[in-house]
Amino acid sequence: MVPCDIPFLPETLAERMLERGRTAAVPLVRASDAMRIHYAVMLLHRTLVADLTGWLKAGERRVQAWQARHAHTEARFEEPPWAFLNINTPEDLRQAASHLRG
């Protein structure tokens, strides 16, 4: 899963997260970089879908709290710091345009 407002995700995101999940033998992998964990960028095994669905139906929305209930690991990415840039504000959009030009 990835948010729709992160346009510069690494091209190898899915394969690297899948490999990390297999290596760690866990059903949930979150992306991280030198700055932080990106909780909304995750790969989860299909066995977790029912639990996530129930969590959402119960009105819960905190992704981090749901993830804490399950065995998980992080896939570390060393891409440029803007690889996980969320575009939510006009300033974010300006930064994104700057990266595209650069």
The first five atom37 places (N, CA, C, CB, O) and aatype in JSON, in Angstrom:
{
  "aatype": [12, 19, 14, 4, 3, 9, 14, 13, 10, 14, 6, 16, 10, 0, 6, 1, 12, 10, 6, 1, 7, 1, 16, 0, 0, 19, 14, 10, 19, 1, 0, 15, 3, 0, 12, 1, 9, 8, 18, 0, 19, 12, 10, 10, 8, 1, 16, 10, 19, 0, 3, 10, 16, 7, 17, 10, 11, 0, 7, 6, 1, 1, 19, 5, 0, 17, 5, 0, 1, 8, 0, 8, 16, 6, 0, 1, 13, 6, 6, 14, 14, 17, 0, 13, 10, 2, 9, 2, 16, 14, 6, 3, 10, 1, 5, 0, 0, 15, 8, 10, 1, 7],
  "atom_mask": [
    [1, 1, 1, 1, 1],
    [1, 1, 1, 1, 1],
    [1, 1, 1, 1, 1],
    [1, 1, 1, 1, 1],
    [1, 1, 1, 1, 1],
    [1, 1, 1, 1, 1],
    [1, 1, 1, 1, 1],
    [1, 1, 1, 1, 1],
    [1, 1, 1, 1, 1],
    [1, 1, 1, 1, 1],
    [1, 1, 1, 1, 1],
    [1, 1, 1, 1, 1],
    [1, 1, 1, 1, 1],
    [1, 1, 1, 1, 1],
    [1, 1, 1, 1, 1],
    [1, 1, 1, 1, 1],
    [1, 1, 1, 1, 1],
    [1, 1, 1, 1, 1],
    [1, 1, 1, 1, 1],
    [1, 1, 1, 1, 1],
    [1, 1, 1, 0, 1],
    [1, 1, 1, 1, 1],
    [1, 1, 1, 1, 1],
    [1, 1, 1, 1, 1],
    [1, 1, 1, 1, 1],
    [1, 1, 1, 1, 1],
    [1, 1, 1, 1, 1],
    [1, 1, 1, 1, 1],
    [1, 1, 1, 1, 1],
    [1, 1, 1, 1, 1],
    [1, 1, 1, 1, 1],
    [1, 1, 1, 1, 1],
    [1, 1, 1, 1, 1],
    [1, 1, 1, 1, 1],
    [1, 1, 1, 1, 1],
    [1, 1, 1, 1, 1],
    [1, 1, 1, 1, 1],
    [1, 1, 1, 1, 1],
    [1, 1, 1, 1, 1],
    [1, 1, 1, 1, 1],
    [1, 1, 1, 1, 1],
    [1, 1, 1, 1, 1],
    [1, 1, 1, 1, 1],
    [1, 1, 1, 1, 1],
    [1, 1, 1, 1, 1],
    [1, 1, 1, 1, 1],
    [1, 1, 1, 1, 1],
    [1, 1, 1, 1, 1],
    [1, 1, 1, 1, 1],
    [1, 1, 1, 1, 1],
    [1, 1, 1, 1, 1],
    [1, 1, 1, 1, 1],
    [1, 1, 1, 1, 1],
    [1, 1, 1, 0, 1],
    [1, 1, 1, 1, 1],
    [1, 1, 1, 1, 1],
    [1, 1, 1, 1, 1],
    [1, 1, 1, 1, 1],
    [1, 1, 1, 0, 1],
    [1, 1, 1, 1, 1],
    [1, 1, 1, 1, 1],
    [1, 1, 1, 1, 1],
    [1, 1, 1, 1, 1],
    [1, 1, 1, 1, 1],
    [1, 1, 1, 1, 1],
    [1, 1, 1, 1, 1],
    [1, 1, 1, 1, 1],
    [1, 1, 1, 1, 1],
    [1, 1, 1, 1, 1],
    [1, 1, 1, 1, 1],
    [1, 1, 1, 1, 1],
    [1, 1, 1, 1, 1],
    [1, 1, 1, 1, 1],
    [1, 1, 1, 1, 1],
    [1, 1, 1, 1, 1],
    [1, 1, 1, 1, 1],
    [1, 1, 1, 1, 1],
    [1, 1, 1, 1, 1],
    [1, 1, 1, 1, 1],
    [1, 1, 1, 1, 1],
    [1, 1, 1, 1, 1],
    [1, 1, 1, 1, 1],
    [1, 1, 1, 1, 1],
    [1, 1, 1, 1, 1],
    [1, 1, 1, 1, 1],
    [1, 1, 1, 1, 1],
    [1, 1, 1, 1, 1],
    [1, 1, 1, 1, 1],
    [1, 1, 1, 1, 1],
    [1, 1, 1, 1, 1],
    [1, 1, 1, 1, 1],
    [1, 1, 1, 1, 1],
    [1, 1, 1, 1, 1],
    [1, 1, 1, 1, 1],
    [1, 1, 1, 1, 1],
    [1, 1, 1, 1, 1],
    [1, 1, 1, 1, 1],
    [1, 1, 1, 1, 1],
    [1, 1, 1, 1, 1],
    [1, 1, 1, 1, 1],
    [1, 1, 1, 1, 1],
    [1, 1, 1, 0, 1]
  ],
  "atom_positions": [
    [[0.84, -1.16, 0.0], [0.0, 0.0, 0.0], [0.89, 1.23, 0.0], [-0.96, 0.0, 1.21], [1.91, 1.29, 0.69]],
    [[0.48, 2.19, -0.78], [1.17, 3.47, -0.78], [0.15, 4.59, -0.9], [2.22, 3.55, -1.94], [-0.86, 4.43, -1.59]],
    [[0.39, 5.71, -0.26], [-0.5, 6.85, -0.41], [-0.4, 7.42, -1.83], [-0.18, 7.95, 0.64], [0.64, 7.3, -2.47]],
    [[-1.46, 8.02, -2.29], [-1.47, 8.57, -3.65], [-0.73, 9.89, -3.75], [-2.9, 8.75, -4.11], [-0.57, 10.42, -4.85]],
    [[-0.28, 10.45, -2.63], [0.37, 11.76, -2.66], [1.9, 11.68, -2.49], [-0.21, 12.64, -1.57], [2.53, 12.65, -2.07]],
    [[2.48, 10.52, -2.82], [3.93, 10.34, -2.75], [4.41, 9.91, -4.14], [4.33, 9.28, -1.65], [4.5, 8.72, -4.41]],
    [[4.72, 10.87, -5.01], [5.01, 10.54, -6.4], [6.42, 10.05, -6.71], [4.75, 11.71, -7.22], [6.66, 9.56, -7.81]],
    [[7.36, 10.17, -5.78], [8.76, 9.84, -6.09], [9.24, 8.55, -5.43], [9.64, 10.98, -5.65], [10.43, 8.39, -5.18]],
    [[8.33, 7.64, -5.15], [8.71, 6.39, -4.5], [9.8, 5.66, -5.29], [7.48, 5.48, -4.34], [9.82, 5.74, -6.52]],
    [[10.69, 4.97, -4.6], [11.74, 4.22, -5.31], [11.15, 3.19, -6.27], [12.66, 3.52, -4.3], [10.14, 2.55, -5.96]],
    [[11.77, 3.05, -7.42], [11.28, 2.1, -8.42], [11.31, 0.66, -7.92], [12.11, 2.21, -9.68], [10.51, -0.17, -8.37]],
    [[12.2, 0.37, -7.01], [12.35, -1.0, -6.5], [11.61, -1.22, -5.18], [13.82, -1.33, -6.32], [11.87, -2.19, -4.47]],
    [[10.69, -0.33, -4.86], [9.99, -0.37, -3.57], [9.38, -1.74, -3.29], [8.9, 0.69, -3.54], [9.69, -2.35, -2.26]],
    [[8.53, -2.23, -4.16], [7.81, -3.48, -3.91], [8.75, -4.66, -3.78], [6.8, -3.74, -5.02], [8.63, -5.45, -2.84]],
    [[9.69, -4.8, -4.69], [10.56, -5.97, -4.62], [11.47, -5.93, -3.38], [11.42, -6.05, -5.89], [11.74, -6.97, -2.79]],
    [[11.93, -4.76, -3.0], [12.79, -4.66, -1.82], [12.0, -4.92, -0.54], [13.45, -3.29, -1.75], [12.51, -5.54, 0.4]],
    [[10.76, -4.46, -0.49], [9.93, -4.71, 0.68], [9.56, -6.19, 0.77], [8.66, -3.85, 0.64], [9.56, -6.77, 1.86]],
    [[9.26, -6.8, -0.36], [8.95, -8.23, -0.38], [10.14, -9.05, 0.09], [8.53, -8.67, -1.8], [9.99, -9.97, 0.9]],
    [[11.32, -8.72, -0.4], [12.53, -9.43, 0.01], [12.77, -9.27, 1.51], [13.74, -8.93, -0.77], [13.13, -10.24, 2.19]],
    [[12.59, -8.07, 2.03], [12.79, -7.82, 3.46], [11.8, -8.62, 4.29], [12.65, -6.32, 3.78], [12.16, -9.19, 5.32]],
    [[10.55, -8.68, 3.85], [9.54, -9.45, 4.56], [9.86, -10.94, 4.57], [0.0, 0.0, 0.0], [9.68, -11.62, 5.58]],
    [[10.32, -11.44, 3.44], [10.71, -12.86, 3.37], [11.91, -13.14, 4.26], [11.02, -13.26, 1.92], [11.93, -14.15, 4.97]],
    [[12.9, -12.29, 4.23], [14.11, -12.47, 5.04], [13.78, -12.45, 6.52], [15.14, -11.39, 4.71], [14.28, -13.28, 7.29]],
    [[12.94, -11.51, 6.93], [12.57, -11.37, 8.35], [11.45, -12.33, 8.75], [12.15, -9.95, 8.63], [11.18, -12.49, 9.94]],
    [[10.82, -12.96, 7.78], [9.7, -13.9, 8.02], [8.58, -13.24, 8.82], [10.21, -15.14, 8.76], [8.1, -13.8, 9.81]],
    [[8.18, -12.05, 8.38], [7.08, -11.33, 9.03], [6.04, -10.96, 7.97], [7.59, -10.04, 9.76], [6.37, -10.86, 6.79]],
    [[4.78, -10.78, 8.38], [3.72, -10.48, 7.41], [3.55, -9.0, 7.07], [2.44, -10.99, 7.93], [2.71, -8.65, 6.24]],
    [[4.34, -8.12, 7.71], [4.16, -6.69, 7.5], [5.51, -5.99, 7.41], [3.31, -6.08, 8.63], [6.36, -6.15, 8.29]],
    [[5.69, -5.22, 6.34], [6.93, -4.47, 6.15], [6.57, -3.02, 5.92], [7.77, -5.04, 4.95], [5.7, -2.7, 5.11]],
    [[7.28, -2.14, 6.64], [7.08, -0.7, 6.48], [8.34, -0.12, 5.85], [6.76, -0.01, 7.84], [9.44, -0.62, 6.08]],
    [[8.19, 0.94, 5.08], [9.35, 1.62, 4.5], [9.93, 2.58, 5.52], [8.96, 2.37, 3.2], [9.21, 3.17, 6.33]],
    [[11.25, 2.74, 5.49], [11.91, 3.74, 6.33], [13.09, 4.31, 5.56], [12.37, 3.13, 7.67], [13.59, 3.71, 4.61]],
    [[13.51, 5.49, 6.01], [14.72, 6.11, 5.45], [15.48, 6.72, 6.61], [14.37, 7.19, 4.36], [15.14, 6.48, 7.77]],
    [[16.49, 7.5, 6.33], [17.31, 8.09, 7.39], [16.52, 9.02, 8.29], [18.48, 8.83, 6.78], [16.92, 9.28, 9.42]],
    [[15.4, 9.53, 7.8], [14.62, 10.51, 8.56], [13.58, 9.86, 9.49], [13.92, 11.45, 7.6], [13.42, 10.28, 10.63]],
    [[12.88, 8.81, 8.97], [11.79, 8.26, 9.77], [11.21, 7.0, 9.15], [10.69, 9.3, 9.93], [11.62, 6.57, 8.07]],
    [[10.26, 6.41, 9.85], [9.47, 5.29, 9.32], [8.29, 5.89, 8.58], [8.99, 4.31, 10.46], [7.66, 6.84, 9.06]],
    [[7.99, 5.35, 7.42], [6.85, 5.81, 6.61], [5.74, 4.77, 6.77], [7.25, 6.01, 5.09], [5.62, 3.85, 5.97]],
    [[4.94, 4.94, 7.8], [3.95, 3.95, 8.18], [2.92, 3.66, 7.1], [3.24, 4.41, 9.41], [2.43, 2.53, 7.0]],
    [[2.58, 4.64, 6.29], [1.56, 4.43, 5.25], [2.11, 3.74, 4.01], [0.96, 5.77, 4.86], [1.35, 3.37, 3.12]],
    [[3.42, 3.56, 3.95], [4.04, 2.83, 2.83], [4.36, 1.45, 3.38], [5.34, 3.57, 2.27], [5.36, 1.26, 4.07]],
    [[3.51, 0.49, 3.06], [3.66, -0.84, 3.66], [3.28, -1.95, 2.69], [2.82, -0.94, 4.91], [2.52, -1.77, 1.74]],
    [[3.84, -3.09, 2.98], [3.51, -4.32, 2.27], [3.01, -5.28, 3.32], [4.76, -4.9, 1.48], [3.69, -5.53, 4.31]],
    [[1.82, -5.83, 3.11], [1.31, -6.76, 4.1], [0.82, -8.03, 3.43], [0.19, -6.12, 4.9], [0.34, -8.02, 2.3]],
    [[0.96, -9.11, 4.16], [0.51, -10.4, 3.66], [-1.01, -10.44, 3.68], [1.1, -11.57, 4.51], [-1.65, -9.83, 4.54]],
    [[-1.57, -11.16, 2.75], [-3.04, -11.22, 2.63], [-3.72, -11.74, 3.89], [-3.43, -12.09, 1.46], [-4.91, -11.49, 4.09]],
    [[-2.99, -12.47, 4.75], [-3.6, -12.97, 5.99], [-3.95, -11.84, 6.95], [-2.67, -13.95, 6.67], [-4.71, -12.05, 7.9]],
    [[-3.42, -10.64, 6.73], [-3.72, -9.5, 7.6], [-4.9, -8.66, 7.11], [-2.49, -8.63, 7.72], [-5.34, -7.75, 7.82]],
    [[-5.39, -8.94, 5.93], [-6.45, -8.11, 5.34], [-7.72, -8.12, 6.2], [-6.78, -8.6, 3.93], [-8.31, -7.06, 6.43]],
    [[-8.14, -9.27, 6.68], [-9.36, -9.33, 7.5], [-9.2, -8.52, 8.78], [-9.7, -10.8, 7.84], [-10.12, -7.82, 9.19]],
    [[-8.04, -8.61, 9.41], [-7.81, -7.85, 10.63], [-7.82, -6.35, 10.35], [-6.48, -8.26, 11.27], [-8.39, -5.58, 11.12]],
    [[-7.19, -5.94, 9.27], [-7.19, -4.52, 8.9], [-8.6, -4.04, 8.58], [-6.26, -4.29, 7.69], [-8.99, -2.94, 8.96]],
    [[-9.36, -4.86, 7.88], [-10.75, -4.51, 7.56], [-11.56, -4.33, 8.84], [-11.38, -5.6, 6.66], [-12.33, -3.37, 8.95]],
    [[-11.41, -5.24, 9.78], [-12.12, -5.13, 11.06], [-11.71, -3.89, 11.84], [0.0, 0.0, 0.0], [-12.55, -3.24, 12.45]],
    [[-10.43, -3.57, 11.81], [-9.89, -2.37, 12.48], [-10.56, -1.13, 11.91], [-8.35, -2.29, 12.31], [-10.98, -0.25, 12.66]],
    [[-10.64, -1.05, 10.59], [-11.25, 0.11, 9.94], [-12.75, 0.18, 10.2], [-10.98, 0.08, 8.44], [-13.29, 1.26, 10.44]],
    [[-13.42, -0.97, 10.14], [-14.86, -1.0, 10.4], [-15.19, -0.58, 11.83], [-15.42, -2.39, 10.13], [-16.28, -0.07, 12.09]],
    [[-14.26, -0.8, 12.74], [-14.46, -0.4, 14.14], [-14.22, 1.1, 14.33], [-13.53, -1.19, 15.05], [-14.35, 1.61, 15.44]],
    [[-13.88, 1.8, 13.25], [-13.69, 3.23, 13.32], [-12.26, 3.66, 13.6], [0.0, 0.0, 0.0], [-11.97, 4.85, 13.73]],
    [[-11.37, 2.7, 13.7], [-9.97, 3.02, 13.95], [-9.33, 3.55, 12.67], [-9.2, 1.78, 14.47], [-9.72, 3.17, 11.57]],
    [[-8.34, 4.44, 12.83], [-7.68, 5.01, 11.66], [-6.16, 5.1, 11.81], [-8.24, 6.39, 11.39], [-5.47, 5.34, 10.81]],
    [[-5.63, 4.92, 13.0], [-4.19, 5.07, 13.2], [-3.43, 3.86, 12.67], [-3.88, 5.28, 14.69], [-3.42, 2.8, 13.29]],
    [[-2.8, 4.04, 11.54], [-2.06, 2.96, 10.88], [-0.97, 2.43, 11.81], [-1.44, 3.46, 9.57], [-0.8, 1.21, 11.93]],
    [[-0.25, 3.32, 12.45], [0.85, 2.91, 13.33], [0.34, 2.01, 14.46], [1.55, 4.14, 13.92], [0.99, 1.03, 14.8]],
    [[-0.8, 2.32, 15.03], [-1.37, 1.51, 16.11], [-1.77, 0.13, 15.6], [-2.58, 2.22, 16.75], [-1.57, -0.87, 16.28]],
    [[-2.35, 0.08, 14.4], [-2.71, -1.22, 13.83], [-1.46, -2.05, 13.56], [-3.51, -1.04, 12.53], [-1.43, -3.25, 13.86]],
    [[-0.44, -1.44, 13.0], [0.79, -2.17, 12.7], [1.44, -2.73, 13.95], [1.76, -1.27, 11.97], [2.02, -3.81, 13.91]],
    [[1.36, -2.02, 15.05], [1.98, -2.46, 16.3], [1.39, -3.78, 16.81], [1.82, -1.39, 17.37], [2.02, -4.46, 17.62]],
    [[0.22, -4.12, 16.35], [-0.44, -5.37, 16.76], [0.13, -6.59, 16.06], [-1.91, -5.29, 16.49], [-0.19, -7.72, 16.44]],
    [[0.97, -6.39, 15.05], [1.46, -7.49, 14.21], [2.98, -7.5, 14.13], [0.86, -7.39, 12.81], [3.64, -6.47, 14.26]],
    [[3.52, -8.68, 13.91], [4.96, -8.79, 13.69], [5.3, -7.99, 12.44], [5.42, -10.3, 13.54], [4.63, -8.11, 11.42]],
    [[6.34, -7.17, 12.53], [6.68, -6.3, 11.41], [8.17, -5.99, 11.4], [5.87, -5.0, 11.46], [8.9, -6.27, 12.36]],
    [[8.6, -5.42, 10.31], [9.98, -4.96, 10.16], [9.97, -3.76, 9.22], [10.91, -6.09, 9.63], [8.94, -3.4, 8.66]],
    [[11.14, -3.17, 9.07], [11.27, -2.04, 8.13], [12.2, -2.42, 6.99], [11.79, -0.77, 8.87], [13.19, -3.13, 7.18]],
    [[11.87, -1.93, 5.83], [12.77, -1.98, 4.67], [13.4, -0.6, 4.6], [12.02, -2.38, 3.31], [12.7, 0.39, 4.41]],
    [[14.7, -0.54, 4.74], [15.41, 0.75, 4.79], [15.78, 1.18, 3.37], [16.69, 0.64, 5.67], [16.34, 0.41, 2.6]],
    [[15.46, 2.41, 3.05], [15.76, 2.98, 1.74], [16.74, 4.13, 1.91], [14.46, 3.46, 1.04], [16.57, 4.99, 2.77]],
    [[17.75, 4.14, 1.08], [18.78, 5.17, 1.12], [18.64, 6.15, -0.04], [20.17, 4.54, 1.1], [19.57, 6.89, -0.35]],
    [[17.48, 6.16, -0.68], [17.22, 7.06, -1.79], [17.32, 8.5, -1.33], [15.84, 6.79, -2.41], [17.44, 8.77, -0.14]],
    [[17.28, 9.44, -2.27], [17.3, 10.86, -1.87], [16.19, 11.14, -0.85], [17.14, 11.79, -3.11], [15.17, 10.46, -0.86]],
    [[16.39, 12.13, 0.01], [15.41, 12.4, 1.06], [14.03, 12.76, 0.54], [15.9, 13.52, 1.93], [13.05, 12.64, 1.28]],
    [[13.93, 13.18, -0.69], [12.61, 13.54, -1.23], [11.88, 12.35, -1.84], [12.76, 14.63, -2.27], [10.79, 12.52, -2.39]],
    [[12.45, 11.15, -1.77], [11.8, 9.96, -2.35], [10.44, 9.68, -1.71], [12.7, 8.74, -2.19], [9.55, 9.12, -2.35]],
    [[10.27, 10.08, -0.45], [9.01, 9.85, 0.26], [8.26, 11.15, 0.53], [9.27, 9.12, 1.56], [7.45, 11.22, 1.46]],
    [[8.53, 12.16, -0.26], [7.88, 13.46, -0.11], [6.38, 13.35, -0.34], [8.48, 14.48, -1.07], [5.94, 12.9, -1.41]],
    [[5.6, 13.75, 0.66], [4.14, 13.83, 0.51], [3.8, 15.19, -0.07], [3.4, 13.6, 1.89], [4.34, 16.21, 0.36]],
    [[2.91, 15.21, -1.02], [2.47, 16.49, -1.58], [1.09, 16.81, -1.0], [2.44, 16.45, -3.15], [0.07, 16.29, -1.46]],
    [[1.1, 17.67, 0.01], [-0.14, 18.05, 0.69], [-0.39, 19.54, 0.69], [-0.12, 17.55, 2.1], [-1.51, 19.98, 0.96]],
    [[0.62, 20.32, 0.4], [0.5, 21.78, 0.47], [1.09, 22.4, -0.79], [1.19, 22.34, 1.73], [1.81, 21.72, -1.53]],
    [[0.8, 23.65, -1.05], [1.43, 24.33, -2.19], [2.97, 24.31, -2.09], [0.93, 25.78, -2.28], [3.65, 24.2, -3.11]],
    [[3.5, 24.43, -0.88], [4.95, 24.37, -0.71], [5.49, 22.99, -1.09], [5.33, 24.7, 0.74], [6.54, 22.89, -1.74]],
    [[4.79, 21.94, -0.7], [5.2, 20.59, -1.1], [5.2, 20.45, -2.61], [4.25, 19.54, -0.47], [6.1, 19.83, -3.19]],
    [[4.2, 21.03, -3.25], [4.11, 20.97, -4.71], [5.28, 21.71, -5.35], [2.78, 21.57, -5.19], [5.83, 21.26, -6.36]],
    [[5.66, 22.84, -4.79], [6.83, 23.57, -5.29], [8.1, 22.75, -5.14], [6.99, 24.91, -4.55], [8.94, 22.71, -6.05]],
    [[8.25, 22.08, -4.0], [9.42, 21.22, -3.8], [9.44, 20.09, -4.82], [9.42, 20.65, -2.37], [10.49, 19.77, -5.38]],
    [[8.3, 19.48, -5.07], [8.22, 18.4, -6.04], [8.61, 18.89, -7.43], [6.83, 17.81, -6.07], [9.35, 18.21, -8.14]],
    [[8.11, 20.04, -7.8], [8.45, 20.61, -9.12], [9.94, 20.88, -9.21], [7.65, 21.92, -9.37], [10.55, 20.68, -10.26]],
    [[10.53, 21.32, -8.13], [11.97, 21.58, -8.09], [12.75, 20.29, -8.3], [12.36, 22.24, -6.75], [13.76, 20.29, -9.01]],
    [[12.32, 19.2, -7.7], [13.01, 17.92, -7.88], [12.88, 17.42, -9.3], [12.44, 16.88, -6.91], [13.81, 16.82, -9.85]],
    [[11.73, 17.65, -9.91], [11.53, 17.24, -11.31], [12.44, 18.01, -12.25], [10.08, 17.44, -11.73], [12.99, 17.45, -13.2]],
    [[12.6, 19.3, -11.98], [13.49, 20.12, -12.82], [14.95, 19.76, -12.61], [13.28, 21.6, -12.51], [15.75, 19.82, -13.54]],
    [[15.29, 19.38, -11.37], [16.68, 19.1, -11.02], [17.13, 17.77, -11.5], [0.0, 0.0, 0.0], [18.28, 17.39, -11.28]]
  ]
}
